[in-house]
Amino acid sequence: MQIYLVNLASRPDRLAFMTDQLNALGLPFTRVDAINGLGADDIGYPADHPRLSKGEFACYLSHKKVWKLFLESGTERCLVLEDDVLLSNSLPEILAHEAFYEHKGAVTRLETRIYKSRLSIFTRHRFKKRKLGRLLAYDGGTAALVLTRKYVEYLLEHHSVPEVPVDDVTLNPVETAFRPHVVYQMDPGAAIQRHFLVTDDPEHNTESDLEEMRGVPLSKKEAIGFGQKIKLQLRRRARNFHHNTLTTVKLIPFSKD
């Protein structure tokens, strides 16, 4: 599986950190030069953008670069990593286990933030101590995602212009891109951003460079007709019933092994 690492040129320390991890795991990767939202370069950001900060805009464009490279590779799936994640020692085995990714979903989320997540009570797949369950509520974080070719083609066709944060586009149930696809969550997680575990390291800024620029996830509202409103109401009622009866809320841990 092709692995892409999103990394700012101004953070060679993070590149070295991720290179050491991936080399130790025997996983080759391609570095993708992230776009700096705090720099002086013109990145096409409209100053009056109603929804995104310049940092969020740049983050989206950085992930979009990955999507295009992935399609050019000709492969069916890829793993997208940001440069501030701790990786499980089992990651090579997890990526090689094809049954984890033989589903109709678009995204397999390997990351956890040790937050409570809403999952379906039905397990999609089990392998050793890990399992895969459908994620049914927004849980932000794009630090370790397995994407499918079909889904990335959809993203580039329908979301070529950044309108909402990349987390919302790929993971939020209310976003348009989510509707024809689903997201699966790995439990326990096989990746986690360092700042969730390391809080007292003065020698290394463990928090994401974009973290302070990201706000509350925003939903994209669309103009819809009467018939669509009826369908939306029925879908919402069905979803609420499903959430109340067929889901569980649990904390997804991170496992280094």
Backbone bond lengths (Angstrom), bond angles and torsions (degrees), N, CA, C in turn:
res aa  C-N    CA-C-N  psi(-1)  N-CA   C-N-CA  omega(-1)  CA-C   N-CA-C  phi
1 M - - - 1.458 - - 1.524 109.37 -
2 Q 1.317 116.27 131.00 1.463 120.99 179.25 1.524 109.81 -66.61
3 I 1.341 116.81 136.41 1.459 122.16 179.70 1.522 108.66 -118.58
4 Y 1.335 116.11 128.64 1.460 121.71 178.15 1.521 108.75 -117.36
5 L 1.329 115.56 132.85 1.461 122.18 179.20 1.519 109.24 -113.57
6 V 1.331 116.49 118.65 1.461 122.08 178.72 1.522 108.23 -87.55
7 N 1.338 116.21 120.76 1.466 120.40 -173.07 1.525 110.97 -146.09
8 L 1.324 116.64 132.33 1.457 121.77 175.30 1.531 110.19 -74.95
9 A 1.320 117.01 140.43 1.468 120.75 178.07 1.519 111.31 -61.01
10 S 1.313 116.37 -26.76 1.470 120.90 -179.01 1.525 113.14 -79.06
11 R 1.338 117.50 -0.34 1.462 120.43 -179.93 1.534 111.85 -123.20
12 P 1.348 117.38 64.53 1.463 119.86 176.41 1.527 111.77 -64.17
13 D 1.336 117.29 -24.53 1.462 119.98 177.37 1.527 111.02 -63.73
14 R 1.299 115.67 -39.32 1.460 119.46 179.35 1.527 111.11 -72.64
15 L 1.314 116.26 -36.14 1.459 119.61 176.18 1.520 110.14 -61.69
16 A 1.330 116.67 -42.89 1.462 120.72 178.32 1.523 111.05 -63.76
17 F 1.325 116.96 -40.78 1.463 122.06 178.94 1.527 110.93 -60.54
18 M 1.322 116.66 -46.53 1.466 120.63 -178.80 1.526 111.00 -72.87
19 T 1.327 117.05 -36.80 1.463 120.10 178.61 1.517 110.83 -61.62
20 D 1.317 116.91 -43.64 1.467 120.75 178.44 1.523 110.92 -59.76
21 Q 1.326 116.27 -44.12 1.467 119.74 -179.56 1.527 111.77 -64.30
22 L 1.320 116.06 -49.67 1.459 120.31 -175.11 1.528 111.79 -69.19
23 N 1.333 117.10 -36.64 1.461 119.78 175.96 1.523 111.37 -64.60
24 A 1.333 116.18 -40.42 1.464 120.69 178.99 1.528 111.02 -63.74
25 L 1.320 116.54 -30.01 1.465 121.05 179.55 1.526 112.40 -88.78
26 G 1.333 116.26 -4.40 1.465 120.01 -179.57 1.514 113.09 71.47
27 L 1.338 116.61 32.32 1.462 121.17 -176.88 1.528 110.23 -113.35
28 P 1.332 117.96 107.95 1.469 119.99 175.71 1.520 110.55 -69.84
29 F 1.324 116.69 151.59 1.457 119.74 -177.30 1.515 110.11 -147.57
30 T 1.304 115.00 165.44 1.455 122.72 175.49 1.521 108.61 -115.28
31 R 1.344 116.12 123.72 1.460 119.17 177.04 1.521 109.11 -80.72
32 V 1.329 115.32 134.66 1.462 121.98 175.76 1.520 107.68 -114.12
33 D 1.326 115.91 122.29 1.463 121.43 -177.65 1.528 109.68 -68.49
34 A 1.332 116.51 112.15 1.462 120.96 -178.41 1.521 110.35 -71.03
35 I 1.304 116.11 152.94 1.465 122.36 178.08 1.520 108.82 -88.42
36 N 1.317 115.41 129.96 1.459 121.15 -176.03 1.527 110.73 -87.54
37 G 1.334 115.51 110.52 1.447 120.03 -179.58 1.512 113.64 -76.61
38 L 1.341 116.53 -13.17 1.460 119.95 -179.21 1.524 112.54 -100.24
39 G 1.325 116.28 -1.06 1.461 120.31 -178.53 1.518 111.91 -81.41
40 A 1.308 114.80 178.14 1.467 120.86 -177.86 1.527 112.11 -87.67
41 D 1.331 118.28 -11.90 1.458 121.56 -176.70 1.526 111.29 -66.05
42 D 1.324 114.69 146.61 1.465 120.70 176.13 1.529 108.41 -79.44
43 I 1.314 116.53 114.00 1.474 120.42 -179.21 1.524 111.26 -107.04
44 G 1.331 115.74 12.79 1.460 119.59 178.83 1.513 113.69 82.86
45 Y 1.321 116.29 16.07 1.459 119.86 -178.19 1.528 110.95 -77.71
46 P 1.334 117.45 123.04 1.475 119.15 176.69 1.519 110.22 -77.27
47 A 1.293 117.24 125.41 1.462 121.58 -175.38 1.521 112.56 -59.91
48 D 1.333 116.84 -24.04 1.462 120.02 -178.81 1.528 112.09 -102.55
49 H 1.343 117.04 24.51 1.462 119.45 180.00 1.532 109.07 -58.42
50 P 1.340 117.48 126.07 1.471 119.65 -173.38 1.517 114.83 -78.08
51 R 1.337 118.08 -10.17 1.459 117.74 -169.72 1.524 114.50 -129.10
52 L 1.313 117.67 -26.79 1.459 120.17 -172.66 1.519 112.48 -118.29
53 S 1.330 115.79 140.33 1.461 120.28 168.29 1.534 107.54 -74.61
54 K 1.306 116.80 168.65 1.463 120.00 178.91 1.523 110.64 -64.45
55 G 1.338 116.44 -34.44 1.458 119.88 177.74 1.511 112.16 -65.73
56 E 1.334 117.07 -42.80 1.466 121.08 178.48 1.526 110.53 -65.69
57 F 1.329 115.69 -38.31 1.464 121.12 177.89 1.523 109.92 -60.97
58 A 1.334 116.14 -45.80 1.464 121.07 179.93 1.528 111.29 -66.14
59 C 1.316 116.90 -39.07 1.463 120.59 178.09 1.516 110.35 -60.34
60 Y 1.330 116.15 -43.50 1.461 120.64 178.71 1.532 110.18 -61.12
61 L 1.331 116.55 -47.09 1.463 120.15 -179.17 1.532 111.26 -61.81
62 S 1.333 117.03 -34.26 1.460 121.02 178.86 1.526 110.49 -64.45
63 H 1.314 116.24 -44.37 1.465 120.02 178.30 1.532 110.73 -68.39
64 K 1.316 116.56 -33.45 1.463 119.95 177.89 1.532 110.72 -63.48
65 K 1.322 117.32 -36.34 1.465 120.93 175.35 1.523 110.36 -59.25
66 V 1.333 115.85 -41.57 1.460 120.47 178.51 1.522 110.24 -62.92
67 W 1.331 117.30 -44.90 1.463 120.57 -178.21 1.529 111.04 -57.54
68 K 1.322 116.01 -43.14 1.465 119.37 -178.93 1.530 111.50 -66.97
69 L 1.327 116.75 -41.96 1.465 120.07 177.81 1.519 110.88 -62.32
70 F 1.307 116.22 -40.43 1.461 121.07 179.76 1.526 110.96 -60.82
71 L 1.324 117.74 -46.95 1.461 119.59 179.83 1.520 111.36 -62.56
72 E 1.319 116.41 -36.02 1.470 120.01 178.76 1.521 111.96 -67.48
73 S 1.333 117.36 -23.54 1.473 120.96 -176.86 1.526 112.81 -72.41
74 G 1.334 117.00 -24.10 1.457 120.25 -179.72 1.512 114.60 82.45
75 T 1.318 118.54 -0.84 1.466 121.63 179.95 1.528 110.15 -84.02
76 E 1.345 115.47 164.61 1.459 120.67 -174.81 1.520 113.35 -91.03
77 R 1.333 117.55 -24.45 1.459 121.16 -179.10 1.519 109.47 -141.77
78 C 1.318 115.48 156.96 1.459 119.46 174.27 1.517 109.39 -146.80
79 L 1.321 115.08 157.01 1.456 122.04 173.24 1.521 107.83 -107.21
80 V 1.332 116.19 125.50 1.459 121.91 177.96 1.523 108.10 -106.73
81 L 1.333 115.89 123.97 1.460 121.68 -179.83 1.524 110.17 -119.58
82 E 1.325 115.94 140.75 1.452 120.47 166.07 1.524 107.31 -92.03
83 D 1.338 117.01 168.06 1.467 119.45 -165.34 1.523 114.86 -94.33
84 D 1.327 116.98 20.46 1.459 119.03 -178.49 1.533 111.52 -129.89
85 V 1.348 116.32 34.91 1.461 119.27 -175.21 1.528 112.08 -115.22
86 L 1.319 114.47 142.68 1.458 121.73 168.26 1.520 107.67 -86.98
87 L 1.315 116.58 136.77 1.459 121.30 -175.51 1.521 111.05 -111.92
88 S 1.313 115.73 146.48 1.457 121.35 176.74 1.523 110.27 -70.97
89 N 1.317 115.93 146.79 1.461 120.31 175.02 1.526 111.65 -65.40
90 S 1.324 116.42 -18.53 1.464 121.57 -178.75 1.523 112.99 -89.36
91 L 1.332 117.58 4.33 1.457 119.80 -174.99 1.535 113.49 -56.22
92 P 1.339 120.59 -43.20 1.472 118.64 178.53 1.530 112.18 -58.64
93 E 1.309 116.90 -42.20 1.462 121.27 179.36 1.523 110.77 -66.83
94 I 1.324 116.82 -38.85 1.466 121.58 179.34 1.522 110.62 -64.34
95 L 1.326 117.22 -43.45 1.462 120.60 -179.74 1.520 111.84 -69.27
96 A 1.323 116.60 -30.51 1.469 120.56 -178.61 1.520 112.56 -79.96
97 H 1.325 117.22 -16.96 1.464 120.77 -177.69 1.527 109.15 -81.75
98 E 1.332 116.07 92.20 1.454 122.29 -171.88 1.527 113.41 -59.44
99 A 1.324 118.16 -29.37 1.465 120.56 -176.93 1.526 112.31 -62.22
100 F 1.319 117.13 -23.20 1.461 119.96 176.69 1.533 111.93 -65.07
101 Y 1.311 116.54 -24.08 1.459 120.27 -170.79 1.533 112.96 -117.63
102 E 1.323 117.03 4.35 1.461 121.09 177.96 1.523 109.53 -90.18
103 H 1.315 116.10 70.02 1.452 122.17 179.99 1.521 108.04 -143.23
104 K 1.309 116.28 171.41 1.456 120.99 -177.10 1.527 112.07 -86.36
105 G 1.286 116.64 4.81 1.460 120.00 179.72 1.510 111.91 -74.46
106 A 1.299 114.41 171.46 1.448 120.29 -179.31 1.517 111.70 -104.88
107 V 1.335 115.68 -28.79 1.452 120.71 -172.10 1.522 109.97 -133.95
108 T 1.326 115.72 135.09 1.459 121.14 169.10 1.521 106.06 -115.18
109 R 1.311 116.01 113.99 1.461 121.62 -174.91 1.521 109.33 -92.08
110 L 1.330 116.08 110.85 1.465 121.26 -179.59 1.516 111.63 -86.21
111 E 1.317 116.12 -18.40 1.458 122.15 -174.51 1.528 112.00 -82.08
112 T 1.319 115.93 151.19 1.452 121.43 166.04 1.514 108.65 -131.44
113 R 1.321 116.15 153.57 1.460 121.33 174.00 1.525 110.21 -113.86
114 I 1.315 115.60 12.43 1.474 122.99 -176.56 1.528 109.75 54.73
115 Y 1.330 114.40 39.74 1.456 121.22 170.95 1.528 107.64 -105.89
116 K 1.317 116.07 164.67 1.455 119.32 174.13 1.522 109.29 -76.95
117 S 1.316 115.49 132.90 1.457 121.56 -178.09 1.525 109.27 -122.16
118 R 1.332 115.75 149.27 1.459 120.14 176.81 1.526 108.76 -96.38
119 L 1.320 115.44 118.56 1.455 121.92 -176.78 1.521 110.79 -123.89
120 S 1.312 116.00 155.51 1.461 120.61 171.63 1.521 108.94 -65.34
121 I 1.339 116.45 147.59 1.465 119.95 177.95 1.520 111.10 -73.79
122 F 1.326 116.82 -12.84 1.459 121.11 -179.75 1.528 109.67 -90.99
123 T 1.294 117.40 127.43 1.460 122.53 179.26 1.514 109.78 -87.15
124 R 1.318 115.27 128.97 1.461 120.04 -179.34 1.527 111.11 -72.75
125 H 1.332 115.95 -44.71 1.463 119.29 -176.77 1.517 109.39 -159.51
126 R 1.326 115.92 147.73 1.459 122.22 175.64 1.524 109.50 -123.86
127 F 1.320 115.06 142.05 1.467 120.48 176.18 1.515 107.84 -149.69
128 K 1.322 115.13 111.81 1.456 121.21 -174.77 1.527 108.76 55.79
129 K 1.312 118.20 -123.34 1.473 118.83 -175.75 1.520 112.42 -93.18
130 R 1.331 118.16 1.23 1.463 120.12 -177.80 1.527 111.00 -107.76
131 K 1.330 114.33 151.36 1.453 120.21 176.64 1.519 109.71 -139.48
132 L 1.317 115.03 165.06 1.446 122.12 -177.50 1.521 108.03 -121.70
133 G 1.337 116.26 127.17 1.452 120.85 178.30 1.510 110.57 -132.61
134 R 1.333 115.56 151.69 1.466 119.60 -178.97 1.526 110.18 -72.83
135 L 1.329 115.76 130.96 1.460 122.28 177.60 1.522 108.31 -85.92
136 L 1.342 116.45 126.72 1.461 120.47 -171.29 1.523 113.97 -115.09
137 A 1.296 118.21 1.59 1.460 121.23 176.28 1.523 108.27 -144.22
138 Y 1.313 116.02 157.59 1.461 120.05 -176.29 1.528 111.24 -59.90
139 D 1.310 114.84 132.31 1.462 122.26 175.68 1.521 105.80 -143.93
140 G 1.327 116.72 98.71 1.452 121.40 -171.73 1.512 113.65 -66.60
141 G 1.319 114.93 162.11 1.453 121.11 177.65 1.513 111.52 127.82
142 T 1.331 117.00 114.94 1.470 121.60 -179.57 1.519 110.95 -118.24
143 A 1.335 116.54 34.43 1.461 120.28 -175.05 1.514 113.73 -83.61
144 A 1.342 118.02 -16.46 1.468 120.60 -179.81 1.523 108.63 -158.59
145 L 1.330 116.15 91.00 1.456 121.86 -177.13 1.519 110.81 -126.14
146 V 1.330 116.29 137.09 1.461 121.16 169.83 1.523 107.08 -98.20
147 L 1.334 116.58 120.89 1.456 123.03 -177.54 1.515 110.59 -111.36
148 T 1.327 116.42 150.18 1.459 121.51 176.71 1.528 109.94 -99.37
149 R 1.319 115.27 155.87 1.464 120.63 179.24 1.531 110.99 -60.21
150 K 1.324 116.86 -44.01 1.465 120.88 -177.45 1.521 110.93 -59.83
151 Y 1.327 116.21 -40.76 1.455 119.81 -177.83 1.527 111.55 -70.82
152 V 1.321 116.80 -40.69 1.467 120.11 179.75 1.525 110.27 -65.16
153 E 1.328 116.92 -37.32 1.469 119.71 175.13 1.527 110.22 -60.43
154 Y 1.321 115.94 -39.61 1.463 120.73 178.27 1.533 110.80 -65.17
155 L 1.327 115.97 -43.91 1.459 120.04 -179.54 1.523 111.47 -59.39
156 L 1.313 116.66 -46.37 1.454 120.58 -177.02 1.527 112.13 -70.36
157 E 1.319 116.16 -26.32 1.463 119.36 178.68 1.528 111.59 -78.35
158 H 1.352 116.20 -39.49 1.460 119.99 -172.56 1.532 113.95 -105.69
159 H 1.321 118.04 -14.88 1.461 120.63 -176.29 1.529 110.90 -134.53
160 S 1.319 116.61 46.00 1.462 119.64 -178.89 1.522 112.04 -71.33
161 V 1.351 116.74 -25.92 1.461 121.32 179.73 1.531 108.67 -105.19
162 P 1.320 118.40 123.60 1.474 120.64 -178.95 1.526 111.88 -62.33
163 E 1.323 116.37 118.11 1.456 121.34 179.22 1.523 111.86 -119.91
164 V 1.328 116.50 -30.58 1.464 121.87 177.34 1.530 107.16 -135.19
165 P 1.339 119.57 164.52 1.470 120.74 -179.41 1.520 112.16 -56.84
166 V 1.321 116.20 149.77 1.466 121.13 -177.59 1.530 110.86 -60.64
167 D 1.335 118.21 -29.72 1.458 120.94 176.00 1.520 110.65 -60.90
168 D 1.344 116.29 -42.67 1.454 120.63 -178.93 1.523 111.26 -66.10
169 V 1.318 116.04 -43.80 1.461 120.14 -177.70 1.526 111.22 -60.92
170 T 1.315 117.27 -41.31 1.466 120.29 -174.46 1.518 114.08 -91.22
171 L 1.361 118.09 -24.96 1.458 119.25 -169.43 1.528 116.17 -126.29
172 N 1.325 118.57 -12.07 1.461 120.13 -174.06 1.526 111.09 -87.71
173 P 1.345 118.38 123.97 1.467 121.21 -177.74 1.519 114.79 -60.93
174 V 1.331 118.29 -22.52 1.458 119.19 -177.07 1.518 112.83 -89.85
175 E 1.326 117.23 -4.87 1.457 119.47 179.49 1.526 111.24 -81.81
176 T 1.319 115.81 148.95 1.461 121.12 -177.43 1.521 112.01 -56.66
177 A 1.312 116.78 -41.50 1.467 120.23 -175.13 1.519 111.79 -62.77
178 F 1.313 117.07 -24.00 1.455 120.62 -175.39 1.528 111.74 -76.88
179 R 1.315 117.84 -28.28 1.455 121.06 -165.46 1.526 115.20 -60.45
180 P 1.322 120.81 -41.67 1.463 118.03 -179.75 1.522 112.97 -83.66
181 H 1.311 117.34 3.83 1.452 121.04 -174.56 1.525 110.22 -137.58
182 V 1.317 115.93 176.77 1.455 120.87 175.89 1.526 109.20 -135.19
183 V 1.312 115.16 164.78 1.459 121.56 177.13 1.520 108.06 -117.07
184 Y 1.327 116.05 135.08 1.453 121.38 175.48 1.524 109.15 -111.62
185 Q 1.329 115.09 141.58 1.452 122.81 -178.97 1.518 110.09 -109.49
186 M 1.326 117.12 131.97 1.463 120.85 175.00 1.524 109.92 -84.72
187 D 1.325 116.00 137.18 1.461 122.19 -176.74 1.533 109.03 -137.51
188 P 1.349 118.09 118.68 1.454 127.78 -4.29 1.531 112.22 -71.58
189 G 1.328 115.65 161.69 1.450 120.35 -178.51 1.514 112.36 -66.43
190 A 1.328 115.16 152.21 1.469 121.00 178.92 1.516 112.00 -106.99
191 A 1.329 116.83 6.04 1.472 121.82 178.54 1.520 108.19 -156.08
192 I 1.324 115.19 151.56 1.461 120.52 177.69 1.520 108.70 -156.47
193 Q 1.317 116.62 139.57 1.460 119.57 176.50 1.525 109.68 -65.64
194 R 1.317 115.53 139.19 1.471 120.47 -170.63 1.517 113.50 -59.91
195 H 1.319 117.53 -33.79 1.461 118.19 -173.62 1.525 112.86 -69.00
196 F 1.341 117.18 -12.68 1.459 119.01 175.17 1.525 111.54 -76.84
197 L 1.334 116.14 -19.68 1.464 120.34 -178.43 1.516 113.03 -114.00
198 V 1.338 116.73 -32.58 1.460 121.52 -176.45 1.521 108.73 -107.36
199 T 1.317 117.54 113.12 1.467 121.03 -176.10 1.521 113.64 -119.55
200 D 1.329 117.64 -4.73 1.471 119.41 -173.76 1.525 111.94 -131.83
201 D 1.343 115.96 40.72 1.464 120.70 -178.70 1.522 109.48 -108.14
202 P 1.336 119.11 93.27 1.471 121.09 -176.48 1.519 113.02 -70.53
203 E 1.340 116.88 -16.34 1.457 119.88 -177.06 1.530 112.26 -85.40
204 H 1.328 115.76 -11.59 1.465 117.30 -175.33 1.521 108.74 -144.51
205 N 1.317 115.93 124.08 1.455 120.04 176.76 1.515 108.47 -74.62
206 T 1.317 117.23 102.96 1.459 120.62 -172.92 1.513 112.77 -85.27
207 E 1.320 118.24 -13.16 1.449 119.42 -178.67 1.520 110.43 -81.62
208 S 1.326 115.18 146.41 1.452 120.90 -179.58 1.523 110.94 -55.94
209 D 1.328 117.19 140.12 1.457 121.01 178.05 1.520 111.69 -62.71
210 L 1.328 117.01 -26.41 1.454 120.66 -177.27 1.521 112.72 -96.65
211 E 1.340 116.80 -5.12 1.460 119.53 -173.09 1.522 112.75 -57.92
212 E 1.328 116.57 -44.31 1.455 118.83 -176.32 1.522 111.95 -73.14
213 M 1.332 117.31 -12.78 1.454 120.01 -179.18 1.514 112.35 -96.70
214 R 1.336 116.83 -6.49 1.448 120.32 -178.89 1.524 109.87 -94.37
215 G 1.307 116.03 135.85 1.451 120.41 -179.79 1.511 111.58 -108.06
216 V 1.324 115.89 -160.12 1.458 121.51 178.24 1.520 108.26 -68.63
217 P 1.347 118.37 136.68 1.463 120.53 179.04 1.529 111.17 -55.43
218 L 1.322 115.79 137.80 1.452 120.85 -178.94 1.519 109.81 -113.51
219 S 1.305 116.24 139.00 1.452 121.45 178.17 1.519 109.84 -90.07
220 K 1.288 116.42 144.56 1.452 121.19 178.82 1.525 108.99 -92.37
221 K 1.324 117.82 114.30 1.448 121.34 -179.67 1.531 109.15 -88.24
222 E 1.315 115.51 137.92 1.447 120.55 -178.09 1.520 110.25 -122.39
223 A 1.317 116.81 149.07 1.448 121.31 175.12 1.522 108.61 -75.54
224 I 1.339 116.76 123.07 1.457 120.13 -177.67 1.519 110.03 -130.14
225 G 1.341 115.65 154.11 1.449 121.64 -179.89 1.519 112.23 -82.31
226 F 1.364 115.51 176.93 1.463 120.64 -176.87 1.534 111.34 -62.08
227 G 1.331 115.87 -44.87 1.462 119.23 179.94 1.515 112.52 -61.20
228 Q 1.320 115.13 -39.50 1.458 119.51 178.05 1.520 111.27 -67.13
229 K 1.356 116.28 -34.66 1.454 119.53 177.94 1.523 111.14 -63.50
230 I 1.336 116.26 -41.10 1.472 120.15 177.81 1.520 110.41 -62.32
231 K 1.328 116.44 -46.07 1.462 120.28 178.72 1.521 111.03 -61.06
232 L 1.348 115.73 -39.33 1.453 120.16 -179.50 1.525 110.79 -64.75
233 Q 1.345 116.48 -40.98 1.461 120.12 178.65 1.526 111.03 -64.12
234 L 1.330 117.11 -44.13 1.465 120.76 178.68 1.523 110.94 -63.20
235 R 1.332 115.50 -40.77 1.460 119.85 179.20 1.523 110.52 -65.32
236 R 1.349 116.32 -39.96 1.456 120.23 179.54 1.536 110.78 -64.06
237 R 1.332 117.26 -42.47 1.464 120.64 178.88 1.520 111.18 -63.83
238 A 1.334 115.59 -42.06 1.468 118.96 178.25 1.518 110.58 -64.17
239 R 1.355 115.98 -40.16 1.457 119.54 179.64 1.521 110.97 -65.87
240 N 1.340 116.86 -41.25 1.462 119.83 178.95 1.515 111.67 -63.30
241 F 1.335 115.89 -40.81 1.466 119.62 177.09 1.523 110.01 -62.33
242 H 1.305 115.43 -44.79 1.457 120.23 179.88 1.522 110.76 -61.86
243 H 1.333 116.49 -44.35 1.464 120.71 -179.24 1.524 111.97 -63.58
244 N 1.337 116.07 -34.73 1.458 119.86 -176.74 1.522 113.44 -80.07
245 T 1.324 116.36 -19.57 1.464 118.84 -173.43 1.524 114.55 -121.41
246 L 1.321 117.49 -29.08 1.470 119.61 -170.39 1.524 112.81 -121.45
247 T 1.326 116.54 21.56 1.459 119.29 179.57 1.515 110.91 -128.74
248 T 1.303 114.25 165.06 1.455 120.94 176.14 1.521 108.82 -136.11
249 V 1.306 115.83 147.10 1.465 121.01 176.54 1.519 107.64 -109.07
250 K 1.311 115.95 120.83 1.459 118.98 -177.39 1.520 111.29 -144.87
251 L 1.289 115.50 157.16 1.457 122.61 176.01 1.519 108.44 -84.78
252 I 1.332 116.17 124.45 1.466 121.05 -179.76 1.517 108.94 -90.35
253 P 1.325 118.79 113.08 1.470 119.94 -178.99 1.523 111.52 -80.02
254 F 1.306 115.99 168.12 1.469 121.87 171.98 1.530 108.04 -105.11
255 S 1.321 115.62 134.27 1.462 120.56 178.34 1.525 109.30 -118.58
256 K 1.316 117.12 120.78 1.456 121.24 178.96 1.521 111.15 -73.74
257 D 1.322 117.15 -24.77 1.478 121.64 -178.02 1.524 111.72 -88.65
